[in-house]
Amino acid sequence: MIIFLLILQIIAVNIYSDAVCTWPDDFADSTWMDSLKGDMVFSSTTMSGWAFDVKVQSTATVQTLNSWECVIYDESGPYLIMKTTETFIQFITEHYTGYRCIIPEKITDYSYRYYQAEPIQAQLGNESVFISTSETLTDPSILCQAPSTGAEFQVMIKKGNETSAKIACPYNLLADYTFTYSSSDGTVACDAVSDVGTVNMCTNITEISVQAPACSPYPLYSNGNSSWCVDVVTVGSDTFVSLYNGQQDSANPDTYQFVCVGINSKGTSLSVTSQHCKADQSPTELPVNNSGSNVGAVWSLSISAGIIKYL
């Protein structure tokens, strides 16, 4: 009996490991915009995007890895695991494969939130990616060891369906504000009396309209005046919002397609950072990136019109 059960277990493992993995139905044969990495182009089993660079020490050249294949996906979740279709040389002669493990959570029919579950690799520019000399790993307990939580989430929107990804902004953003601005390097600090910006949330509860202060022309990293709410995550008494700015001018380094803001429950302080929310982000402190550097800015808010009660 024991031998029979062991045989069944071996057969099950072999079937599982040899099964062809395909992307979730929502992803297959479509293009999605990622809040960190830009466009991701999915076929049925491979994806082009999520690029990272590897410096090849023996030749002093740079290899870009941007092609992935599906390794594990189960609708019951929680993991979606993929690996690079090419290997790369790390530590002089060893060939490595990169693995990504994410925990996707559906927001709308055209948008997803996800948490990454890979370690940060300092030698790869602080990329979150698991690397191994094995090309055949499938075990989530190995590949998904460091899941991010709380404010450290990212967002994907299906290209061509941006307006369908809009959602209602959170309650504590539903007001009109004036704000002053302090940047991550301390060089931009608007005068609290003569140079203030304004935020309008009373006209459209799915959008944030900003009139920038003179000291900072892109307070939400947008070359437009309006940003759309596309995701909301509450952590304790703080609320973190992913905003979509639309297509931005690639020649302007101060603008980004996505931005994250964190606002406290009193509506008095807001932190903002480009692309996505950072680990341990706080509304009252400057966000910190994977390299340990301050990024983004902090706004000091004053309510100029009452908060909308939207139910």
C-alpha positions as CSV (number, residue, x, y, z in Angstrom):
1,M,0.0,0.0,0.0
2,I,2.8,2.4,0.9
3,I,4.6,1.6,-2.3
4,F,1.4,2.2,-4.3
5,L,0.9,5.6,-2.7
6,L,4.5,6.6,-3.4
7,I,4.1,5.6,-7.1
8,L,1.0,7.8,-7.3
9,Q,2.8,10.7,-5.7
10,I,5.7,10.4,-8.2
11,I,3.2,10.2,-11.1
12,A,1.4,13.3,-9.8
13,V,4.7,15.3,-9.4
14,N,5.8,14.4,-12.9
15,I,2.4,15.4,-14.4
16,Y,2.5,18.7,-12.6
17,S,6.1,19.5,-13.5
18,D,5.6,18.5,-17.2
19,A,2.3,20.4,-17.6
20,V,2.3,23.3,-20.0
21,C,1.7,26.5,-18.1
22,T,-0.4,29.2,-19.7
23,W,-1.0,32.7,-18.5
24,P,-4.3,33.7,-16.9
25,D,-7.0,34.1,-19.5
26,D,-7.1,37.9,-18.9
27,F,-3.4,38.2,-19.8
28,A,-3.0,35.8,-22.8
29,D,-2.6,37.4,-26.2
30,S,-2.8,41.0,-24.9
31,T,-0.7,43.9,-23.8
32,W,-0.7,45.3,-20.2
33,M,0.9,48.4,-18.8
34,D,2.9,47.8,-15.6
35,S,3.3,50.6,-13.0
36,L,7.0,49.8,-12.8
37,K,8.2,48.2,-16.0
38,G,6.0,49.6,-18.8
39,D,4.4,47.5,-21.5
40,M,4.2,43.7,-21.1
41,V,3.2,41.8,-24.3
42,F,1.7,38.4,-23.6
43,S,1.3,35.5,-26.0
44,S,-0.2,32.3,-24.8
45,T,2.9,31.0,-23.0
46,T,5.5,33.8,-23.2
47,M,5.7,37.5,-22.3
48,S,8.0,40.3,-23.5
49,G,8.7,43.0,-20.9
50,W,9.7,43.3,-17.3
51,A,13.3,43.9,-18.4
52,F,16.3,43.8,-16.2
53,D,20.0,44.2,-17.1
54,V,22.9,41.9,-16.2
55,K,26.5,43.1,-16.5
56,V,28.6,40.2,-18.0
57,Q,31.9,40.6,-16.1
58,S,34.0,38.5,-18.5
59,T,33.2,40.8,-21.4
60,A,32.2,44.0,-19.7
61,T,28.9,44.0,-21.7
62,V,25.3,44.3,-20.6
63,Q,22.7,41.6,-21.3
64,T,19.1,42.6,-21.2
65,L,16.6,39.9,-20.1
66,N,13.1,40.7,-21.2
67,S,11.5,37.5,-22.4
68,W,9.6,35.2,-19.9
69,E,7.7,32.0,-20.0
70,C,5.0,30.8,-17.7
71,V,6.1,28.3,-15.1
72,I,3.1,27.9,-12.7
73,Y,-0.3,29.4,-12.6
74,D,-3.3,28.0,-10.8
75,E,-6.6,29.9,-10.7
76,S,-7.0,29.0,-7.1
77,G,-3.8,30.9,-6.4
78,P,-2.1,32.6,-5.1
79,Y,1.1,32.6,-7.2
80,L,1.9,33.3,-10.8
81,I,5.5,32.2,-11.5
82,M,7.6,32.8,-14.6
83,K,11.2,32.4,-15.7
84,T,13.5,34.0,-18.2
85,T,13.7,32.2,-21.6
86,E,17.4,32.8,-21.7
87,T,20.1,32.2,-19.1
88,F,22.7,34.8,-18.1
89,I,26.2,34.6,-16.7
90,Q,26.7,35.8,-13.1
91,F,29.7,35.4,-10.9
92,I,32.1,35.0,-13.9
93,T,31.2,31.6,-15.4
94,E,27.9,30.3,-13.8
95,H,24.8,30.4,-16.0
96,Y,21.7,31.5,-14.2
97,T,17.9,31.7,-14.8
98,G,15.8,34.5,-13.5
99,Y,12.4,33.7,-11.8
100,R,9.6,36.1,-10.9
101,C,6.8,35.2,-8.5
102,I,3.9,37.5,-8.1
103,I,0.6,37.4,-6.2
104,P,-2.0,38.9,-8.6
105,E,-5.3,40.3,-7.3
106,K,-8.0,41.4,-9.7
107,I,-9.3,45.0,-9.3
108,T,-11.5,45.4,-12.4
109,D,-11.9,43.4,-15.6
110,Y,-9.1,45.5,-17.0
111,S,-6.7,45.9,-14.0
112,Y,-4.8,43.9,-11.4
113,R,-2.9,44.7,-8.3
114,Y,0.1,42.4,-7.5
115,Y,2.6,41.8,-4.8
116,Q,6.1,40.6,-5.7
117,A,7.5,37.7,-3.8
118,E,11.2,37.5,-4.8
119,P,14.2,38.8,-3.0
120,I,16.0,42.0,-4.0
121,Q,19.2,41.4,-5.8
122,A,21.8,44.1,-5.1
123,Q,24.1,42.8,-7.8
124,L,21.3,43.2,-10.4
125,G,20.5,46.8,-9.7
126,N,18.2,46.0,-6.8
127,E,15.9,44.1,-9.0
128,S,13.3,41.8,-7.3
129,V,14.1,38.5,-9.0
130,F,15.0,35.0,-7.8
131,I,18.1,33.6,-9.6
132,S,19.2,30.0,-9.8
133,T,21.6,27.8,-11.7
134,S,18.6,25.5,-12.2
135,E,16.3,26.1,-15.1
136,T,13.6,23.7,-13.8
137,L,12.5,25.1,-10.5
138,T,8.8,25.0,-9.8
139,D,8.4,25.0,-6.0
140,P,6.7,28.2,-4.7
141,S,8.3,27.6,-1.3
142,I,11.7,28.2,-2.9
143,L,10.7,30.8,-5.5
144,C,8.3,32.9,-3.5
145,Q,10.2,33.5,-0.3
146,A,9.9,37.2,0.2
147,P,6.3,38.4,-0.5
148,S,5.8,42.2,-0.3
149,T,2.8,43.4,1.7
150,G,0.8,46.5,2.6
151,A,1.7,49.6,0.7
152,E,4.3,47.8,-1.5
153,F,2.0,46.9,-4.3
154,Q,2.1,47.4,-8.1
155,V,-0.6,47.8,-10.7
156,M,-1.3,46.5,-14.2
157,I,-3.8,47.9,-16.7
158,K,-4.9,46.3,-20.0
159,K,-3.7,48.6,-22.8
160,G,-6.6,50.2,-24.7
161,N,-8.9,49.9,-21.7
162,E,-7.6,52.6,-19.4
163,T,-10.9,54.4,-18.8
164,S,-12.5,51.1,-17.7
165,A,-9.8,50.8,-15.0
166,K,-10.9,54.0,-13.2
167,I,-12.4,53.5,-9.8
168,A,-13.7,55.8,-7.1
169,C,-11.0,57.5,-5.1
170,P,-10.9,56.8,-1.4
171,Y,-13.0,58.8,1.1
172,N,-10.2,60.7,2.7
173,L,-9.1,62.1,-0.7
174,L,-12.6,63.4,-1.5
175,A,-12.0,67.0,-0.7
176,D,-10.5,70.2,-2.2
177,Y,-7.1,70.9,-0.8
178,T,-4.3,73.4,-0.9
179,F,-0.9,72.0,-0.4
180,T,2.8,72.9,0.1
181,Y,5.5,70.6,-1.3
182,S,8.8,69.3,0.0
183,S,11.0,67.1,-2.3
184,S,13.2,64.1,-1.5
185,D,16.4,66.0,-1.9
186,G,15.3,69.1,0.1
187,T,15.9,71.5,-2.8
188,V,12.2,72.1,-3.5
189,A,10.2,73.5,-0.7
190,C,7.2,75.7,-1.7
191,D,6.5,78.8,0.4
192,A,3.5,78.0,2.6
193,V,2.0,81.5,2.0
194,S,2.8,82.7,-1.4
195,D,3.3,79.4,-3.4
196,V,0.7,76.7,-2.8
197,G,-0.9,74.2,-5.1
198,T,-4.5,73.1,-5.2
199,V,-6.2,69.7,-5.5
200,N,-9.7,69.4,-6.7
201,M,-11.7,66.2,-5.8
202,C,-15.2,67.6,-5.6
203,T,-15.9,67.6,-9.3
204,N,-15.1,64.0,-10.3
205,I,-14.6,61.3,-7.6
206,T,-12.5,59.1,-9.9
207,E,-9.9,61.8,-10.8
208,I,-7.5,64.1,-9.0
209,S,-7.1,67.5,-10.6
210,V,-4.0,69.4,-9.6
211,Q,-3.0,73.1,-10.0
212,A,0.7,72.9,-9.5
213,P,2.7,75.4,-7.3
214,A,5.3,77.4,-9.2
215,C,8.1,75.6,-7.3
216,S,7.1,72.2,-8.6
217,P,5.5,71.9,-12.1
218,Y,4.9,68.2,-11.8
219,P,3.8,67.4,-8.3
220,L,2.1,64.2,-9.4
221,Y,4.7,63.4,-12.1
222,S,2.1,64.2,-14.8
223,N,2.3,66.7,-17.7
224,G,-1.5,66.9,-17.6
225,N,-3.7,68.3,-14.9
226,S,-5.7,65.1,-14.1
227,S,-4.8,61.7,-12.7
228,W,-7.1,58.7,-12.4
229,C,-7.6,56.5,-9.3
230,V,-7.0,52.9,-10.3
231,D,-6.3,51.1,-7.0
232,V,-6.8,51.7,-3.3
233,V,-5.1,49.8,-0.4
234,T,-5.7,50.6,3.3
235,V,-2.8,49.9,5.7
236,G,-3.8,50.6,9.3
237,S,-5.3,54.2,9.3
238,D,-3.4,55.2,6.1
239,T,-4.6,54.9,2.6
240,F,-2.5,54.3,-0.5
241,V,-3.7,55.0,-4.0
242,S,-2.3,54.1,-7.4
243,L,-2.9,56.8,-9.9
244,Y,-2.8,56.6,-13.7
245,N,-1.4,59.7,-15.5
246,G,-1.9,58.5,-19.1
247,Q,0.8,58.5,-21.7
248,Q,3.7,60.8,-20.7
249,D,6.4,62.6,-22.6
250,S,9.3,60.1,-22.7
251,A,11.7,63.1,-23.1
252,N,10.6,64.6,-19.8
253,P,12.3,62.7,-16.9
254,D,9.9,64.4,-14.4
255,T,6.8,62.6,-15.7
256,Y,5.6,59.0,-15.3
257,Q,2.6,57.0,-16.4
258,F,1.8,55.8,-12.9
259,V,2.2,57.4,-9.5
260,C,1.5,56.4,-5.9
261,V,0.2,58.6,-3.1
262,G,-0.3,57.8,0.6
263,I,-2.6,59.9,2.7
264,N,-3.3,59.9,6.4
265,S,-6.7,59.5,8.0
266,K,-6.8,63.2,9.0
267,G,-6.2,64.4,5.4
268,T,-3.3,66.6,6.5
269,S,-0.3,64.8,4.9
270,L,0.4,63.0,1.7
271,S,3.5,61.3,0.3
272,V,3.9,60.8,-3.4
273,T,6.3,58.7,-5.4
274,S,6.6,57.8,-9.1
275,Q,5.6,54.5,-10.5
276,H,4.4,52.4,-7.5
277,C,4.1,52.4,-3.8
278,K,7.3,51.7,-1.9
279,A,8.0,49.4,1.1
280,D,6.9,50.8,4.4
281,Q,5.7,54.0,2.8
282,S,4.2,56.6,5.1
283,P,2.0,59.6,4.3
284,T,4.2,61.8,6.6
285,E,7.6,60.7,5.5
286,L,9.6,60.6,2.2
287,P,9.3,57.3,0.4
288,V,12.4,55.1,0.2
289,N,13.3,52.9,-2.8
290,N,15.0,49.5,-2.9
291,S,18.5,51.2,-2.8
292,G,17.6,52.9,0.5
293,S,17.4,56.4,-1.1
294,N,14.7,59.0,-0.4
295,V,12.4,59.5,-3.4
296,G,9.3,61.5,-4.2
297,A,7.9,64.2,-1.9
298,V,5.7,65.0,1.0
299,W,2.7,67.4,0.7
300,S,1.3,69.3,3.7
301,L,-2.5,69.5,3.1
302,S,-5.2,72.0,4.1
303,I,-8.8,71.2,3.3
304,S,-10.5,74.1,1.4
305,A,-13.8,72.4,0.8
306,G,-15.7,69.7,2.8
307,I,-15.1,66.0,2.3
308,I,-17.7,64.4,0.0
309,K,-19.6,61.6,1.7
310,Y,-19.9,59.1,-1.2
311,L,-21.6,55.8,-0.5
